[in-house]
Amino acid sequence: VLIVAPAAVIGSWRDNFYLTPGLRMLVLTGEDRAGRFDQIPEADIVFSNYNTMRLDIAEIGKHRYSLVVFDEAQNLKTLNTVSY
């Protein structure tokens, strides 16, 4: 599962899974995130924010996800928008 959300709420998303302690979660944010790309295949849930996903789409896109969740999907933009 890939969950893409605003950076400010990734911690809240992660905290919502506290009832499933065996779940392997991977947060791909921060300057050191590239060092964690090799952990994507083993993760049950991968978290990223919109800006990081845009920067790392080549690496994140190499993997298959059973589900992709876009929290606050208004952050998605088309190629012609300024934020892209």
Salt bridges, closest charged atoms under 4 A:
ASP32 OD1 - ARG36 NH1 3.02
ASP44 OD1 - ARG24 NH2 2.97
ASP56 OD2 - ARG33 NE 2.39
GLU59 OE1 - LYS62 NZ 3.15
GLU59 OE2 - HIS63 NE2 3.72
